[in-house]
Amino acid sequence: MVWKRKSFQNVIVVVIISLLLVALMHILHSKFKMSSKIQSQNESEFLSRNDAAINQSLPNVKRKQDYSCQNIESIPFRHTGELHLMFIFHNAEPHGTLQRNFLRCVDSIFDKTSKPFAKITCHIIGDLKSFQVAKDVFRELRLYNLVKLEHHSNTALAEKARLLLAPLLQGLSVRRHHFSDPLFFISTVLHRLLPRNISRLILLDIDLVFKADVAGLLSLFDRFTGAQVVGIARENQPVYRHVFSEYRQRHQGTKIGEPPPNGITGVNSGVLLLDLDKLRCSEAYNSMFQPGLVPGLVRNYSMSANLGDQDFYTLVQLARPELLYLLPCGWNRQLCQWWRMDHLQEVFDLFYACPEPISVFHGNCKANLSSVS
């Protein structure tokens, strides 16, 4: 009888222990599900915060498109007769070299302008002191009441663009180099930064001299076909023949780094036509900003990048050439001849030749513009 009582007690103990184990397993399972749910929520919140951070830094960008990208020519403010010019004008001093270059450039533009635009806006990217210098230039040229000036703080704009530019800077920014500043890549994301009522934008270096009406440059937007979103001229020197020298050694017969008319010369961003509407809609262009894509292209082509946004546009020329409209060389006639004195002097003239009428001279690498002013 005692044995039976002990056996019964043992059974009860086993049952109780089993029930406790089941309860413990249930508690642990519930906690695991809750932990997974919390982790999933945290990941979702992180992605939402990341999206929010991007959108918060871009106050002028609407989350939803207010027009159809399939019928872009119907956008009412595309053909309003307005002219939007933009200059990066930073660290300028009164009566300094930058001020003189800017004055010469602006004077040449408006001296040749004959078309009565409905509105002309000059956008200045730079510090406040430089913007004051720019205003003084327009006053000196008696243009201050004819042209609307808009200041875009270089620091504020760079901060807004920081997240957008990160995928590019990982592959193209060279530390301690002059063109490593995000400001030199800002053109690539202006369609995400500027208000939607700015449909088309011409971005110009200040070391330019116009010999033709800027209306002729503006009219080139109408030549963009299909997927073309950016107008840019070929590079007039064998710069990218050198930049892609390692790739060329491994790929004999490649067109990359070859001169015109059939070679892929690379491009020069001294004169840029940006169709902001089409850029906002272009999945192909915006896909170039996918994380890892640009660094991958840089590695693939063994590219020694150091020229800011024009390195990016050159990669676009390689990866998605259908996105670029190549401007006639006369609209960005680069005068720099630095590479004539290098080991590429034998092919220099093949790149440098421009058989077309010259509408804009570009004094890049401090080339002398006095003879064409």
N, C-alpha and C positions, 0 to 999 in steps of 0.2 A: 504493500500500500504506500509506503514511504517512497519507494522507487517510482511508482506511478505519479505521485504528487510532484516529485522533482522533474520528471519528464515533462509533465504538463507545464510546469513553471518555465522550463527551458524553451518550450514551444512559444509561450507567451513572449519571452524575451526576444526570441528570433523574429517574431511577428512585429514587435515594437521597433526593433532595430531596422527591419525592412521598411516599415512605414516611415521611420525617420530618414532613411536613405532616399526613399522616393521623394519625400518632402524637400530634402536638401537638393536633389537633382532638379526638382521643379523650380526651386528658388534660383539655383545657378543658371538654369536655362532662361528664366525670366530676365535675370540680370544681363545675360549675354545678349538677348534680343534687345533689351533697352539700350545696352552699350552700343550695339550695332546701329540702332535707330538714331542715337545721339550722334555717333560718328558720321552717319549719313547726313544728318541735319547740319552738322558742323561743316562738312565738305560742301554741302549745298550753300550754306551761309557764306563760306569763304569765297566760292565762285561768284555768288551774288554781290558780295562786298567788292570783289575784284572788278566785276562789271560796273558796279556803282562808282568805284574809284575812277575808272576810265571815263564814264559818262559825266561824273561830277567835274572832272578836269576839262570837259569839253562842253561848256555851257551853251554854245551856239549850235550844237548838233542835236537834231531831233531823233528820238529813238525810232519812231516810225516814219517812213518816207511819206511825204505829202504830195507825191506825184508818181506817175508810172514810169519806171525806167525803160519800159518797152516802147514808150512813145515820147522820148526825151525832147524832141524838137517842138513839142506842143507846150512846153513849159513857158508860161507867159512872160517871165522876165529874162529870157535868153537873148532876145533881140531888141533891146530897149535903147540902143544907141549910146550906151554908157561905155566908158573906157576905164578899166581898173589896171593901174600900174603898181608894181611893188618893188621896193629897193631894200636891201639889207644895208643899213647905214649905222655903224656902231663905232664907238670910241673916236668920234670925230672931234676935232678942235677947230675953233674959228680961225680961218686963214691957213689951215693946215692942208696937207696933201689930199686927204679924203674930201675935204670941203671943196677944194679946187676941182678935183675929179667929178664930184657930184654936180657942181655948178656947170661944168662943161657939158656933161651928159644931159642934164635937164634942159639947158639952153638949146642944145642941138635938137632935142626932141620937139620942143614947142616952136622952135624957129621954122621947122619943116611942116608943122601940123596945119593942114588947111581945112580938114573936114570939121564941120561944126557939131561936135559931140553933144548929146543932150546933157551929159554930166561927165566930168573927169575927176577921178579920185586917185590920189597917190598915197599908197600905203607905205609907211616907213617902219621897218623893224629895227629897233635899236634902243639905246638908253635915252633917258629924257634930255640929257645935255646935247646929244647928237640930233635929236628931233628939233631942238631949238635952233641948232645950226642949219638944219634943213629948212625950217621956216624962214630963216634969214635969207637963204638962197632964193626962195620963191619970192620974197619981198624985193630983193635986189633985181630980180628978173621981171618984176611987175606982173607976177602970175598969182600972187597970193589970193586975190579976189576971184580968180578964174578957175582955180583948181582947189578941190577940197583935199586937205591933208588929214590923214588918220594915222595916229601913233599906235604901234603895237610893241609893248614892252618886251625886250628880248628875253629877260628873265622869266616873266610871266608866261610868255608863249612857250619857252623851252620847258617850263614845268608842266604846262598842259600837255605838251607833246611827249613827255618823258616815257610814259608807258607805251605809247604808240611806236616810238622810235627804238625801243629796247631791242626788238628782233634784228634791226638793221645794225645798230651800234655794236652788237656782239660780234658781227662779222666784218664791219667796215671801219670802225673807229680805231685809230692808232694812237695809243697813249703818248701824250706830250707832243703831238703833232699839231700844226696850225689848224688843220681841218678836222680835228677830233671833236671840236665843240659841237654839241647838238644843233646849234644855230645853222651850221653848214649842211644839215640834213633836213631842215624845216620844210623845204619846198615839197618834199615827198608826202607830207601829211597835211598840207594846207587845206585840202578838201574836207578834212575832219575838223579843222579849227575855225574856218571862216564862216560867216553867216550864209545861209542858202540863197539870199538874194544877190550874192556875188556869183555869177554864172561862169564867167571866163576871166582869167587873170593872166597878165603878162608880167613875169618876174625878170628883172634886169640887173646885171652887175652895174656898178657905177663907173667902170672904166670903159665906157662905150661912147662912140660918137655917131650920131644918126646922120645919114646923108639922104634919107628918103622919109616920106610921111609915115608916121607910126600907124596910120590907118591901113597902110599896105600890109604891115605885120599883123594887125588885128584881123584882116580879111583872110589870112591863112587858116584861121580856125575853120572856115567854111570848106577847106580842102580835106579836113579830117574825114576819114571814111571808116565804116565798120567799128572795130574795137579801138581805134586810135584815140588816145586820151591826152597825150603829151606831145607837144611840138618841140623839137630840139635838133640842133645842127650837129654834123659830124665833127669830131676832133680833127683839127688841121695840122697836127703834128703826130709823129709816130710814138706818142706817149704809151698807148696801150699795146703797141708792138713790144715795148719793153716790159710793161706791167705783166703781160702774159707770156713772157719769154720762156719760163719753165714749161708751161703747157705746150707752147709751140715746139719745143725740143722733143717732147714726147709724142706729139701728133703732127708729123710731117705732112705738109699739104693742107693744113687747116686754113680757113679763111679768116680766122681770128687774128687780128693784128696786121692784116693785109690792107693795102691802100685801096681807095675807090677806083673804079666804080663798083667792083664786085666784092671787095674785102670788107670785113667787119672792123671798122676803124676805132670803135668807141665813140663817145659823144662828149660835147662840151656844153655845160649848163649856164654859160654867160647870158644866154637869151632863152627863156623858157615860156612856152605857151601852155597853160594849164586849163584844160576844159574841166572845171570843177564839178559841173553837173555829171558828166560822164565818169569822172573819177569816183564820185560818190556811189555810182551805180555799178562800176566795173568789178565783178567778182574776180576776174583774172588779175587785175592790178592789185586789188586788196589782198589777194592770196599770197602775194610776194612778202607779206608781213607775217606769215605763219612762223612761229618759233622754230628756229633751226634751219629754215630754208635758205636764207642769205648766207649764213656761215657755211652751209653745205655747198653752195655754189662757189663761194670763195675758195674752199678747199679743192673742189673739183677742178677749177680752172687755175689753181695755184696763183691766185691773184694777190699781188702786193698793193693793197688798197691804201691810198692816202689823199684822195682828192674830193672827199665829201660826197655830196649828192650825185655828182656826175659819175662816180664809181657805181652807185646804185643804178642809175639810168643805163649805164653800160651793161650791167648784169641783166637788166630788163631787155636790152637789145639782144643779148645772147639767149635768154630763156623764153622771153615772150615778145619777139620783135613786132608782132602785130599791134602792140600797144603804142608804138611810137610813130609819129609822123616826122620824117626827117626834113627839117627846114632847108630851103635853098641856101647854099654856103654864103651867098651874098648878104644874108640877114644876120650872120655872125661871123664876119671875116676876121679871124684871129690873127694877130700880128706877131705873136711870140715866135721866136726862132731859136729857142734855147737848144733844141735837139739837133739843129743843123751842125752844131759844134761837137756833137757826140759821135759814137760809133755808128749811128743810124743816118749819118749825113748822106749816104749814097741813095737812100730811098726817101729822103726828106721831101723833096719837091713833088713827089707823087702824092703825098698827103697834103702838102701846103697849097697846091694849085687850086684856084677858084676862078673858073672861066666866066662867071656870071657877073652882072652889074653889082657893085657893092652898095648896099643900103645901110649897113651898120659895120663900123670898124670896132674891133675889140682889142684893147691894149692890154691883153693878159700878160702875166709875168713882167709887169712894168714896162711893156713895150712903149716906144715913143709915139705919142698921138699928135704931136705938134704939127707934123706935116699934113695931117688929114683934117685938122680942126678947122 
